[in-house]
Amino acid sequence: MSKLFSKSTMGLYDSELTTSLPNDAVEISSELFLRLIEGPSQGLQLSVDTDGLPCLVEVKPSHEEASVLERKWRDAAMDQTDWLVARHRDERDIGGKTTLEDQQFSQLLAYRQELRLWPDAADFPDIQKRPRSPLWLTDLNSSQ
């Protein structure tokens, strides 16, 4: 049983499953074959190195694609904090003790405002420059 790669088709083949192989198919190790199969699930793309052998490369999304992904991240971050804002306001409106301290609520509102402004920021959509949530919020989310 052989594992093969074809540069002309950018395809991976298993000799036990395929009867027709491209003329340029070359044998590769089973380990490399598995890595190449698993690559796309890890955000990697099949490519060819300078020797014509298969390799995996990191896929860098276009600015437009990255912007769409960042907006989705931002929307999810807003959705994840909606309940905290609603709970705090409900607790305050009924005159009860609030779960969040006033300082935490102010930090939460400031973070949410940064999220709203993120798509218009000069560094958008650079993931490294995303608005950072307050540490207590990160701790709260990781404990749930």
C-alpha positions as CSV (number, residue, x, y, z in Angstrom):
1,M,0.0,0.0,0.0
2,S,1.5,3.3,-1.1
3,K,0.6,6.9,-0.3
4,L,1.3,9.3,-3.2
5,F,1.2,12.9,-4.2
6,S,0.7,14.5,-7.6
7,K,2.0,18.0,-8.2
8,S,-0.1,18.4,-11.4
9,T,-3.4,17.7,-9.6
10,M,-2.3,18.8,-6.1
11,G,-3.9,15.5,-5.0
12,L,-3.2,12.9,-2.5
13,Y,-3.7,9.2,-3.4
14,D,-3.8,5.9,-1.8
15,S,-2.8,3.1,-4.1
16,E,-5.2,0.7,-2.5
17,L,-8.1,3.0,-3.3
18,T,-7.1,4.4,-6.6
19,T,-6.6,2.5,-9.8
20,S,-5.8,5.5,-12.0
21,L,-2.9,7.7,-10.9
22,P,-1.4,10.8,-12.5
23,N,1.9,10.3,-14.3
24,D,3.7,12.6,-11.9
25,A,2.5,10.8,-8.7
26,V,5.4,10.3,-6.2
27,E,5.4,8.1,-3.2
28,I,5.4,9.8,0.2
29,S,5.5,8.5,3.8
30,S,2.3,7.5,5.6
31,E,3.2,10.1,8.3
32,L,3.5,12.9,5.8
33,F,0.3,11.7,4.0
34,L,-1.6,11.9,7.4
35,R,-0.2,15.4,8.2
36,L,-1.2,16.6,4.7
37,I,-4.7,15.2,5.2
38,E,-5.1,16.9,8.6
39,G,-3.6,20.2,7.6
40,P,-6.8,22.0,6.4
41,S,-8.5,21.3,9.7
42,Q,-5.7,23.3,11.3
43,G,-5.9,26.2,8.9
44,L,-3.1,25.0,6.7
45,Q,-3.1,24.6,2.9
46,L,-1.5,22.0,0.7
47,S,1.4,23.4,-1.3
48,V,4.6,22.4,-3.0
49,D,8.1,23.1,-1.8
50,T,11.1,24.1,-4.0
51,D,11.8,20.4,-4.6
52,G,8.3,19.8,-5.8
53,L,7.3,17.8,-2.7
54,P,4.1,18.4,-0.8
55,C,4.1,20.6,2.2
56,L,1.6,22.6,4.3
57,V,1.6,26.4,4.4
58,E,-0.3,28.8,6.6
59,V,-3.3,30.4,4.9
60,K,-3.4,34.1,5.3
61,P,-6.9,35.5,4.7
62,S,-7.3,38.5,2.5
63,H,-8.0,41.8,4.2
64,E,-11.7,41.5,3.3
65,E,-11.9,37.9,4.7
66,A,-10.1,38.9,7.8
67,S,-12.5,41.8,8.3
68,V,-15.5,39.5,8.0
69,L,-14.0,37.1,10.6
70,E,-13.1,40.0,13.0
71,R,-16.6,41.4,12.8
72,K,-18.0,37.9,13.6
73,W,-15.6,37.7,16.6
74,R,-16.7,41.2,17.7
75,D,-20.3,40.4,17.4
76,A,-19.8,37.2,19.5
77,A,-17.9,39.1,22.1
78,M,-20.8,41.6,22.4
79,D,-23.3,38.7,22.6
80,Q,-21.3,37.0,25.3
81,T,-21.5,40.1,27.6
82,D,-25.2,41.1,26.9
83,W,-26.4,39.0,29.8
84,L,-24.0,40.7,32.3
85,V,-25.2,44.1,31.3
86,A,-28.9,43.0,31.5
87,R,-28.4,41.3,34.9
88,H,-26.6,44.3,36.4
89,R,-29.3,46.8,35.2
90,D,-32.1,44.5,36.4
91,E,-30.5,44.1,39.8
92,R,-29.9,47.9,40.1
93,D,-33.5,48.7,38.9
94,I,-35.2,46.5,41.5
95,G,-33.0,48.1,44.2
96,G,-31.2,44.9,45.0
97,K,-27.5,44.2,45.5
98,T,-25.6,44.0,42.2
99,T,-23.4,41.1,41.4
100,L,-20.9,43.3,39.7
101,E,-19.2,46.2,41.5
102,D,-19.6,49.6,40.0
103,Q,-16.0,49.6,38.8
104,Q,-16.5,46.3,37.1
105,F,-19.7,47.5,35.4
106,S,-17.9,50.6,34.2
107,Q,-15.0,48.5,32.8
108,L,-17.6,46.2,31.1
109,L,-19.3,49.2,29.4
110,A,-15.9,50.6,28.3
111,Y,-14.9,47.2,26.8
112,R,-18.2,47.0,24.9
113,Q,-17.7,50.5,23.6
114,E,-14.2,49.5,22.4
115,L,-15.8,46.5,20.7
116,R,-18.3,48.8,18.9
117,L,-15.5,51.0,17.6
118,W,-13.2,48.2,16.7
119,P,-14.2,47.9,13.0
120,D,-13.4,51.6,12.5
121,A,-10.0,51.4,14.3
122,A,-6.8,51.9,12.2
123,D,-5.5,48.5,13.3
124,F,-8.6,46.6,12.3
125,P,-8.7,43.6,11.5
126,D,-5.3,42.8,13.2
127,I,-6.1,40.1,15.8
128,Q,-3.2,41.2,17.9
129,K,-4.8,44.7,18.3
130,R,-8.2,43.5,19.4
131,P,-9.9,45.2,22.3
132,R,-8.9,43.3,25.5
133,S,-11.5,42.3,27.9
134,P,-11.1,43.2,31.6
135,L,-9.2,40.4,33.4
136,W,-12.1,39.7,35.8
137,L,-14.3,39.1,32.7
138,T,-11.7,36.7,31.2
139,D,-11.6,34.8,34.5
140,L,-15.4,34.7,34.7
141,N,-15.7,33.3,31.1
142,S,-13.1,30.7,31.7
143,S,-14.8,29.4,34.9
144,Q,-18.1,28.9,33.1
